[in-house]
Amino acid sequence: MRLDGKTAPSDLQLKIVLHGTRPPLWRRLLLPSDTSLGTLHDAIQVAFGWHGGHLHLFTDEFGRGYGDAARLTDIDLGFGRGVGDEDTTALGDVLAEEGARLRYVYDFGDDWEHGITLEKTLPRPVGAERTVRCVGGRRADAPAEDIGGVSGLAEVLGFLDTPDGAFDGPYGELVAELRAAGYDPAAFDRDAITARLAEVTPDTVSGKAKPPAGDRSGRGGVRRLTAEDVALCTCGQCGVGDPVDAGVDGPAEDVPVLRPVTLAPQEDLVAAVRGVPLFDAALRLAAWCHEGRQVTAGRVLRPALAREAVEELQLWKLAGHDSPYADAVARSRALKSLRSAKDVAVLDDPWWLAVDGEMITIRGGRASGGAATDFTGEDLLEFWAATMGDLLEEIGETGVLDGWHGELGELTAEIADGLVGLLYDAPDDAWVDGDDLRAKARERGENGPEFDLFRALFAASFRALGEGLALLGAVEYESGDGDDSAEETLRTLLNAVVGQKPGGSGTLPSASDWSRDDRRGDRMRLTPLGRYGLRAYLMECGVPAPCSVSTPKRTPALCSKGSWATPPRSCAGRSKGGWNTARRQMPR
């Protein structure tokens, strides 16, 4: 990739997404392949409106870190090894293949995390100027730093979106200033960003040269940290004068590099997203709102329009067989008595999915959308991946079964983590089979009431996870011959074994009733879409998950206890409380 007399000059097209933002805030930039990661840092600062006053760090797919090495020397980043110098590392050497990713974190207090993906390598015409340009994006720059990261940003934007919102909170002054300035979070000005990027002069990496030690201004006028900045906190949270707390951990030395996976072509993945019933319903709702539809103060369709949408778009097909909406007579009766669109899951779920993804915008009491073809494939794919990530994050925090708290809730989260690891580590198109897992447990000779309880807990968690991921098209899931009331059986077992009553009733079943060897167990496997989404989630969590034809030294994805060596639920910087449709629809 580097310009060395043998390789033609090229530019890299990068998509950079600020993780955790809903709707997603992102930029598409073009940079020379032979410029440095330091130039990319400066470009990100300019493109997102950051001020350059905090520390930052790049992490590649193999867990290697890059940054301003001189400034990071005394900061514990959790790597257990040195950090590469961003100013002597060529961008094309780190992002060597289309689909390669980088993680960039700015401000170790607020943890603004950006996901960087190499979309294309473009030949540069002979004699063309080496520049940094913005060629696409979405949403306005983040309006401020030191506001608590993406959660603080969401609060600020929430106040802006609320007429006459309160001004007595911690963001009151900022909200007032933004309103006075006419700040529009949905506005995106590509030409203005490119004009600012003209101040960033891309360097050429020779692999030897380093910037002068006294150069504290950096490239393009972006402010470099001083020694005083490193010694004192500037995040606005822990107070000036307190020691810096590097809140972003790099990967530990024992983090496994997972097997390289091959991803399906983007057009196939986008087609798969459009084929997911929930996303298809959201796109059709957006098209249905093309000319505008009236909404209530709660930002949902008025009851009469809700009835019309359910019938006209056949949204009732999203309901299960036991739902009143699956039967025409019962559906007509339920819709006739409808008082709020929020009461109809088959409408409420795709509605908020469309609103969160900006397929539908709500202003002045009207919801407006566009045709399904108005939403570009890459945006739809990124939004799908973020939705899957939100589901996995929710499961990691609360467990995979509803209403199970404390140690049991944590255990279901550990089980889900282990199953996610097995799914990713399995060869393409291979099933993760409940029967195989049961047989392995039997080979170890484990038995007893407590182990019986764990097996029942595992079976219920396996089913809940499989059905939840299947709602997003992330897995193919096939239920076995077992009783559909797996969770009810689990509750009665728990009551009998440990004397707890977390809910449910019934008589304790015998072992032959719930774990007979002649019953076929549940099984699931990742779809190509699920593999893409899970890899994106792992990368966001800082777990090295390469996409390459090369084969690094293989490390098992599971630790001896069956959970991820670095659990995905350790992921930092993700949004909390994001869209939870699939989570809500999981079997209870």
JOFEN-V519900 format. One record per pair of residues at least 6 apart in sequence whose C-alpha atoms are under 8 Angstrom apart, sorted by the first residue. I is the first residue (numbers start at 1). J is the second residue. D is the distance in Angstrom with one decimal. If there is no record, write none. Layout:
BEGIN
[[I J D] [I J D]]
END
This chain:
BEGIN
[[1 7 6.5] [1 8 8.0] [1 9 7.7] [1 10 7.4] [1 33 6.1] [1 34 6.8] [1 92 5.2] [1 93 6.7] [1 96 7.1] [2 9 7.6] [2 33 6.3] [2 34 4.7] [2 90 7.2] [2 92 6.4] [2 93 7.3] [3 9 5.7] [3 33 8.0] [3 34 6.0] [8 123 7.2] [8 124 7.8] [9 32 7.8] [9 33 7.6] [9 123 6.3] [9 124 5.6] [10 32 6.1] [10 33 5.8] [10 121 6.6] [10 122 5.5] [10 123 4.4] [10 124 4.8] [11 30 6.2] [11 31 5.4] [11 32 4.3] [11 33 5.2] [11 121 5.9] [11 122 5.2] [11 123 6.3] [11 124 6.2] [12 29 8.0] [12 30 5.5] [12 31 5.4] [12 32 6.1] [12 33 5.7] [12 92 7.7] [12 118 6.8] [12 119 7.7] [12 120 6.1] [12 121 4.8] [12 122 6.2] [13 28 6.9] [13 29 5.8] [13 30 4.7] [13 31 6.9] [13 118 6.1] [13 119 5.6] [13 120 5.1] [13 121 6.3] [13 122 7.3] [14 28 5.5] [14 29 5.3] [14 30 6.4] [14 116 6.5] [14 117 5.5] [14 118 4.7] [14 119 5.7] [14 120 7.4] [15 26 7.1] [15 27 5.9] [15 28 4.5] [15 29 6.6] [15 115 8.0] [15 116 5.7] [15 117 5.3] [15 118 6.7] [15 119 6.7] [16 26 5.5] [16 27 5.3] [16 28 6.2] [16 29 7.8] [16 114 6.3] [16 115 5.5] [16 116 4.5] [16 117 6.6] [17 24 7.0] [17 25 6.0] [17 26 4.2] [17 27 6.6] [17 114 5.3] [17 115 5.2] [17 116 6.6] [18 24 7.0] [18 25 5.7] [18 26 6.0] [18 112 7.1] [18 113 6.0] [18 114 4.5] [18 115 6.6] [19 112 7.6] [19 113 5.6] [19 114 5.6] [19 115 6.6] [19 540 8.0] [19 573 7.1] [19 574 6.3] [19 575 7.6] [20 150 6.1] [20 573 6.8] [20 574 4.7] [20 575 4.3] [21 150 6.3] [21 154 7.5] [21 575 7.0] [22 154 8.0] [22 356 6.3] [22 357 7.4] [22 578 8.0] [23 356 5.8] [23 357 5.7] [23 358 6.4] [24 138 7.3] [24 139 7.6] [24 357 7.9] [24 383 7.5] [25 137 7.5] [25 138 5.5] [25 139 5.3] [25 140 7.5] [26 137 5.3] [26 138 5.4] [26 139 7.1] [27 47 7.1] [27 48 7.8] [27 134 7.1] [27 135 7.9] [27 136 5.9] [27 137 4.1] [27 138 6.6] [28 134 5.8] [28 135 5.6] [28 136 4.8] [28 137 5.6] [29 132 7.1] [29 133 5.6] [29 134 4.5] [29 135 5.9] [29 136 7.3] [30 131 7.8] [30 132 5.7] [30 133 5.2] [30 134 6.4] [30 135 7.2] [31 40 7.7] [31 130 7.8] [31 131 6.5] [31 132 4.9] [31 133 7.0] [31 202 7.8] [32 91 8.0] [32 130 6.4] [32 131 7.1] [32 132 7.5] [32 202 7.5] [33 90 7.0] [33 91 5.6] [33 92 4.5] [34 90 5.4] [34 91 6.2] [34 92 6.0] [34 204 5.7] [34 205 5.9] [35 90 5.6] [35 91 5.9] [35 92 7.8] [35 202 5.8] [35 203 5.3] [35 204 4.8] [35 205 5.6] [36 86 6.4] [36 87 5.5] [36 88 6.3] [36 89 5.4] [36 90 4.5] [36 91 5.2] [36 202 7.6] [36 203 6.5] [36 204 6.8] [36 205 5.9] [37 66 8.0] [37 86 4.9] [37 87 6.1] [37 88 7.8] [37 89 6.0] [37 90 6.3] [37 91 5.3] [38 67 7.5] [38 68 7.9] [38 86 5.0] [38 87 4.9] [39 87 7.6] [39 200 7.5] [39 201 7.7] [39 202 5.8] [39 203 6.9] [39 219 7.0] [40 91 7.8] [42 200 7.0] [42 219 6.9] [42 220 7.2] [42 222 6.3] [43 132 7.4] [43 197 6.5] [43 200 6.8] [44 50 7.9] [45 51 6.6] [45 52 6.4] [45 222 7.6] [46 193 7.5] [46 196 6.7] [46 197 6.4] [46 222 7.9] [47 134 7.7] [47 141 7.6] [47 193 5.9] [47 196 7.8] [47 197 7.2] [48 141 5.0] [48 142 6.5] [49 141 5.3] [49 142 6.4] [49 143 7.6] [50 142 7.7] [50 144 7.8] [50 145 7.2] [51 145 7.9] [51 222 7.4] [51 223 7.4] [52 222 6.0] [52 223 5.4] [52 224 6.7] [52 225 7.8] [53 223 6.6] [53 224 7.0] [53 225 6.2] [53 229 8.0] [53 234 7.6] [54 106 6.7] [54 107 4.9] [54 108 7.5] [54 225 6.9] [54 229 7.8] [54 234 7.0] [54 235 7.3] [55 106 6.1] [55 107 5.3] [55 108 6.6] [55 225 7.4] [55 230 7.8] [56 67 6.6] [56 68 7.8] [56 104 7.1] [56 105 5.4] [56 106 4.3] [56 107 6.0] [56 108 7.2] [57 65 6.8] [57 66 6.0] [57 67 5.0] [57 68 7.8] [57 104 5.7] [57 105 5.4] [57 106 6.8] [58 65 5.6] [58 66 5.0] [58 67 6.1] [58 102 6.6] [58 103 5.5] [58 104 4.5] [58 105 6.6] [59 65 4.5] [59 66 6.3] [59 102 5.7] [59 103 5.0] [59 104 6.5] [59 250 7.6] [59 542 7.6] [60 94 7.1] [60 101 6.6] [60 102 4.7] [60 103 6.4] [60 544 7.5] [61 100 7.5] [61 101 6.2] [61 102 6.5] [61 539 7.1] [61 543 7.7] [61 544 4.6] [61 545 5.8] [61 546 5.4] [62 257 6.3] [62 544 4.7] [62 545 7.1] [62 546 6.8] [63 250 7.5] [63 251 5.9] [63 257 8.0] [63 542 7.2] [63 543 7.1] [63 544 5.4] [64 83 7.4] [64 84 7.7] [65 79 7.9] [65 82 7.8] [65 83 5.1] [65 84 6.0] [65 250 7.4] [66 83 5.2] [66 84 4.4] [66 85 5.7] [66 86 5.3] [67 83 6.6] [67 84 6.4] [67 85 5.6] [67 86 4.8] [67 87 8.0] [68 85 6.0] [68 86 6.1] [68 87 7.5] [69 83 6.0] [69 84 6.4] [69 85 5.1] [69 86 7.4] [71 225 7.7] [71 227 7.4] [71 230 6.9] [72 83 7.7] [75 246 6.7] [76 246 6.8] [77 246 6.6] [77 248 6.8] [77 249 5.1] [77 250 5.3] [78 249 5.3] [78 250 5.0] [78 251 6.3] [78 252 5.7] [79 249 7.6] [79 250 5.2] [79 251 5.5] [79 252 5.1] [79 253 6.1] [80 252 6.6] [80 253 6.0] [81 253 7.8] [87 205 7.6] [87 210 6.5] [87 211 7.3] [88 205 5.9] [88 206 7.4] [88 207 5.4] [88 208 6.7] [88 209 6.8] [88 210 6.3] [89 205 6.8] [89 207 6.8] [90 205 5.7] [90 207 7.7] [95 101 6.8] [95 102 7.7] [95 118 6.5] [97 118 7.2] [97 548 7.8] [98 117 7.9] [98 118 5.2] [98 119 5.5] [98 120 5.8] [98 121 7.2] [99 117 6.0] [99 118 5.3] [99 119 6.0] [99 547 7.0] [100 117 5.8] [100 118 5.5] [100 546 7.5] [100 547 6.6] [101 115 7.2] [101 116 5.4] [101 117 4.5] [101 118 6.4] [101 539 7.7] [102 115 6.2] [102 116 4.9] [102 117 6.6] [103 113 7.1] [103 114 5.9] [103 115 5.0] [103 116 6.1] [103 539 7.5] [103 540 7.0] [103 542 7.5] [104 113 5.8] [104 114 5.0] [104 115 6.5] [104 116 7.4] [105 111 6.0] [105 112 5.5] [105 113 4.4] [105 114 6.1] [105 248 7.6] [106 112 5.1] [106 113 6.5] [107 235 6.9] [108 235 7.7] [108 245 7.2] [108 246 5.1] [108 247 4.8] [108 248 5.6] [109 148 7.7] [109 235 5.5] [109 237 7.2] [109 245 7.3] [109 246 7.0] [109 247 5.7] [110 146 6.6] [110 147 7.3] [110 148 5.0] [110 149 4.4] [110 150 7.9] [110 235 7.0] [111 149 6.0] [111 247 7.1] [111 248 6.7] [111 573 6.2] [112 149 5.8] [112 150 7.0] [112 573 7.0] [113 573 6.2] [115 540 6.8] [130 202 7.1] [131 198 7.3] [131 201 7.0] [131 202 6.6] [132 194 7.6] [132 197 6.1] [132 198 6.8] [132 200 7.0] [132 201 7.5] [132 202 7.0] [133 194 5.2] [133 197 6.4] [133 198 7.5] [134 190 6.1] [134 191 7.6] [134 193 6.5] [134 194 5.1] [134 197 7.7] [135 190 6.6] [136 190 6.3] [137 188 7.0] [137 190 7.2] [138 186 7.4] [138 187 7.6] [138 188 5.8] [139 185 5.8] [139 186 4.6] [139 187 5.4] [139 188 5.1] [140 184 7.0] [140 185 5.0] [140 186 5.8] [140 187 5.1] [140 188 5.1] [140 189 7.8] [141 185 7.6] [142 153 7.5] [143 178 7.9] [146 235 5.6] [146 236 5.5] [146 237 7.4] [147 153 6.7] [147 171 8.0] [147 236 7.9] [148 237 7.8] [150 573 7.7] [150 575 6.9] [151 575 6.8] [151 576 7.6] [156 171 6.5] [156 175 6.5] [157 185 7.5] [159 165 5.5] [159 166 7.4] [159 175 7.0] [160 175 6.5] [160 179 7.2] [166 172 7.1] [167 173 6.9] [167 175 7.3] [167 176 7.3] [197 220 7.9] [199 220 4.7] [199 221 7.2] [200 219 5.9] [200 220 3.8] [200 221 7.4] [201 219 6.3] [201 220 5.8] [202 219 7.8] [216 223 7.0] [216 224 5.2] [216 225 7.3] [216 226 7.3] [217 223 5.1] [217 224 5.5] [218 224 5.9] [230 244 7.0] [231 243 6.5] [231 244 6.6] [232 240 6.0] [232 241 5.1] [232 242 6.0] [232 243 5.7] [232 244 6.0] [233 239 6.4] [233 240 5.1] [233 241 6.2] [233 242 5.8] [233 243 6.1] [233 244 5.0] [233 245 7.8] [234 240 6.2] [248 572 7.8] [250 542 7.3] [251 542 6.5] [251 543 7.1] [255 543 7.2] [255 544 7.8] [255 565 6.7] [255 566 6.3] [256 543 7.8] [256 544 7.2] [256 555 5.5] [256 556 7.1] [256 557 6.6] [256 565 7.2] [257 543 7.6] [257 544 5.2] [257 545 6.2] [257 546 7.6] [257 552 7.7] [257 553 7.8] [257 554 7.1] [257 555 6.4] [258 425 7.5] [258 544 6.5] [258 545 5.3] [258 546 7.0] [258 554 7.0] [258 555 6.6] [258 556 7.5] [258 557 6.3] [259 425 7.0] [259 545 7.0] [259 546 7.1] [259 551 7.2] [259 552 7.6] [259 554 6.5] [259 555 7.9] [260 545 6.6] [260 546 4.9] [260 547 4.9] [260 548 5.5] [260 549 6.9] [260 550 7.2] [260 551 6.5] [260 552 7.9] [261 546 6.9] [261 547 5.1] [261 548 6.6] [261 549 7.8] [262 547 6.1] [262 548 6.8] [262 549 7.5] [263 528 6.8] [263 531 7.4] [263 532 6.3] [263 547 7.5] [264 528 6.2] [264 529 7.8] [266 378 7.7] [267 377 7.4] [269 381 7.2] [269 528 7.3] [269 529 5.7] [270 377 5.6] [270 378 7.3] [270 380 7.0] [270 381 5.7] [272 473 7.7] [272 529 6.7] [273 279 6.7] [273 280 7.8] [273 380 7.6] [273 381 6.8] [273 384 7.1] [273 473 7.5] [273 529 7.6] [274 280 5.3] [276 471 7.5] [276 472 6.3] [276 473 5.7] [277 318 7.1] [277 471 7.9] [278 318 7.3] [278 349 7.8] [278 350 5.9] [278 471 7.4] [278 472 7.3] [279 350 6.9] [279 353 7.7] [281 313 7.8] [281 315 6.8] [281 350 6.0] [282 350 4.7] [282 351 6.1] [282 353 6.3] [282 354 5.0] [282 359 7.8] [283 354 6.9] [283 359 7.0] [283 371 7.5] [283 372 5.4] [284 313 7.3] [284 371 7.7] [284 372 6.7] [285 309 7.7] [285 313 7.6] [285 350 7.7] [285 351 7.1] [285 354 7.5] [285 369 7.8] [286 354 6.8] [286 359 5.7] [286 360 5.5] [286 368 7.3] [286 369 4.4] [286 370 5.4] [286 371 6.6] [286 372 7.2] [287 369 5.8] [287 370 4.8] [287 371 4.4] [287 372 6.1] [288 369 7.3] [288 370 7.8] [289 360 7.5] [289 367 6.4] [289 368 5.1] [289 369 4.9] [289 370 6.9] [290 368 5.6] [290 369 4.5] [290 370 4.8] [290 371 6.8] [291 368 6.4] [291 369 7.4] [292 366 5.8] [292 367 5.3] [292 368 4.4] [292 369 7.1] [293 301 7.3] [293 305 7.9] [293 366 5.3] [293 367 5.1] [293 368 6.6] [294 301 6.3] [294 302 6.5] [294 305 8.0] [294 365 5.9] [294 366 4.5] [294 367 6.3] [295 301 4.4] [295 302 5.3] [295 365 5.4] [295 366 5.6] [295 367 6.5] [296 302 5.8] [296 365 6.8] [297 365 7.3] [299 362 7.2] [299 365 7.6] [300 341 6.3] [300 342 7.2] [300 351 7.9] [301 341 6.1] [302 340 7.1] [302 341 6.8] [303 338 6.5] [303 339 6.0] [303 340 5.5] [303 341 5.8] [306 341 5.7] [306 347 7.5] [307 335 5.9] [307 336 7.8] [307 338 7.8] [309 315 7.4] [309 347 7.8] [310 316 6.1] [310 346 7.6] [310 347 6.5] [315 346 5.8] [315 347 6.5] [316 325 5.5] [316 326 6.3] [316 346 5.9] [317 325 8.0] [317 326 6.8] [317 346 8.0] [318 346 5.8] [319 325 6.4] [319 326 6.1] [319 346 6.2] [320 326 6.8] [324 330 5.3] [324 331 5.7] [324 334 7.4] [325 331 4.3] [325 334 7.5] [341 347 7.1] [341 348 6.6] [342 348 5.6] [349 581 5.6] [352 579 7.8] [353 579 7.1] [353 581 7.8] [354 360 5.5] [355 361 6.2] [355 362 7.9] [356 579 7.5] [357 383 6.6] [359 369 5.8] [359 370 7.0] [359 375 7.4] [360 367 6.3] [360 368 5.5] [360 369 4.4] [360 370 7.5] [361 367 5.6] [361 368 5.4] [361 369 6.4] [362 368 6.4] [384 533 7.7] [385 532 7.7] [385 533 4.8] [385 534 7.8] [385 536 6.9] [385 537 7.6] [386 533 7.9] [386 537 7.9] [387 579 6.8] [388 469 7.9] [388 472 7.2] [388 533 6.6] [388 534 7.8] [389 533 7.4] [389 534 7.5] [389 537 5.5] [390 574 7.9] [390 575 7.5] [390 576 7.8] [390 577 8.0] [390 578 6.1] [390 579 6.8] [390 580 7.2] [391 579 7.9] [391 580 6.4] [391 582 6.8] [391 583 6.2] [392 569 7.6] [393 568 7.9] [393 569 5.9] [393 571 7.8] [394 576 7.9] [394 577 7.7] [394 580 7.9] [394 583 7.6] [395 413 6.2] [395 416 7.6] [395 583 7.8] [396 413 5.2] [396 414 7.7] [396 416 7.6] [396 417 7.3] [396 568 7.6] [396 569 4.9] [397 413 7.2] [397 569 7.0] [398 405 7.5] [398 409 6.4] [398 410 7.3] [398 413 7.0] [399 409 5.1] [399 410 6.0] [399 411 7.4] [399 412 5.0] [399 413 4.1] [399 414 7.9] [399 416 7.6] [400 409 7.6] [400 412 5.7] [400 413 6.0] [400 416 6.7] [400 461 6.1] [400 464 6.6] [400 465 6.5] [401 409 7.4] [401 412 7.0] [401 460 8.0] [401 461 6.6] [401 464 6.9] [401 588 6.8] [402 588 6.2] [403 502 7.9] [404 502 7.5] [412 457 7.4] [412 458 7.5] [412 461 6.3] [414 563 6.2] [415 458 6.8] [415 461 7.1] [415 562 8.0] [415 563 7.0] [416 461 6.9] [416 462 7.4] [416 465 6.9] [417 563 5.8] [417 564 6.2] [417 567 6.4] [417 568 6.9] [417 569 7.7] [418 558 6.9] [418 562 5.5] [418 563 4.1] [418 564 5.7] [419 462 7.6] [419 563 7.9] [421 557 6.1] [421 558 6.4] [421 563 7.2] [421 564 6.0] [422 432 7.0] [422 557 7.5] [422 558 7.5] [423 431 8.0] [423 432 6.4] [423 525 6.3] [423 526 6.3] [424 526 7.4] [424 531 7.0] [424 534 7.5] [425 556 7.9] [425 557 6.3] [426 432 7.4] [428 526 7.8] [429 525 6.6] [429 526 7.1] [429 527 7.5] [430 525 6.2] [431 523 6.4] [431 524 5.5] [431 525 4.7] [432 523 5.6] [432 524 5.4] [432 525 5.9] [433 521 7.0] [433 522 6.4] [433 523 4.3] [433 524 6.7] [434 459 7.6] [434 462 7.8] [434 521 5.1] [434 522 5.4] [434 523 5.7] [435 520 6.8] [435 521 5.2] [435 522 7.5] [438 455 8.0] [449 497 6.5] [450 497 7.1] [453 490 7.1] [453 493 6.3] [453 494 6.6] [453 497 7.5] [456 486 7.5] [456 489 7.6] [456 490 5.5] [456 514 7.9] [457 487 7.8] [457 490 6.2] [459 486 7.2] [460 486 5.4] [460 487 5.5] [460 490 7.4] [462 522 7.7] [463 479 7.5] [463 522 6.9] [464 586 6.0] [464 587 6.0] [465 586 7.8] [466 475 7.0] [466 476 7.9] [466 477 5.8] [466 523 8.0] [466 524 6.4] [467 477 6.7] [467 586 6.6] [467 587 7.6] [468 582 5.7] [468 583 6.6] [468 585 7.1] [468 586 5.2] [468 587 8.0] [469 475 5.8] [469 582 7.5] [470 476 6.1] [470 477 6.3] [471 582 6.3] [472 582 7.1] [473 527 7.2] [473 529 7.1] [473 530 6.9] [474 526 6.0] [474 527 5.5] [474 528 7.7] [474 529 5.8] [474 530 3.7] [474 531 7.4] [474 533 7.6] [475 524 6.3] [475 525 5.3] [475 526 4.4] [475 527 5.1] [475 530 6.1] [476 524 5.4] [476 525 5.5] [476 526 6.4] [476 527 6.5] [477 522 7.6] [477 523 6.0] [477 524 4.4] [477 525 6.8] [478 522 5.8] [478 523 5.5] [478 524 6.2] [479 521 7.0] [479 522 4.4] [479 523 6.6] [480 519 7.3] [480 520 5.0] [480 521 4.4] [480 522 4.3] [480 523 7.4] [481 519 5.5] [481 520 5.3] [481 521 6.4] [481 522 7.8] [482 514 7.0] [482 519 6.5] [482 520 7.3] [482 521 6.8] [483 514 7.3] [487 588 7.4] [488 504 6.2] [488 505 7.5] [489 508 7.7] [489 509 7.3] [489 514 7.7] [491 501 7.3] [491 502 6.7] [491 503 6.7] [491 504 6.2] [491 505 7.6] [492 504 7.1] [492 505 6.4] [492 506 6.3] [492 507 6.7] [492 508 5.6] [492 509 7.9] [493 508 6.0] [493 509 7.6] [494 500 6.3] [494 501 7.4] [495 501 5.3] [495 502 7.8] [496 508 6.7] [535 545 6.3] [537 568 7.9] [538 544 7.3] [538 545 6.7] [538 568 6.4] [539 545 6.2] [540 571 7.2] [541 568 6.3] [541 570 7.0] [541 571 4.2] [541 572 6.4] [542 571 7.3] [543 566 7.2] [543 568 7.8] [557 564 6.2] [557 565 6.6] [558 564 4.8] [558 565 5.7] [559 565 5.1]]
END
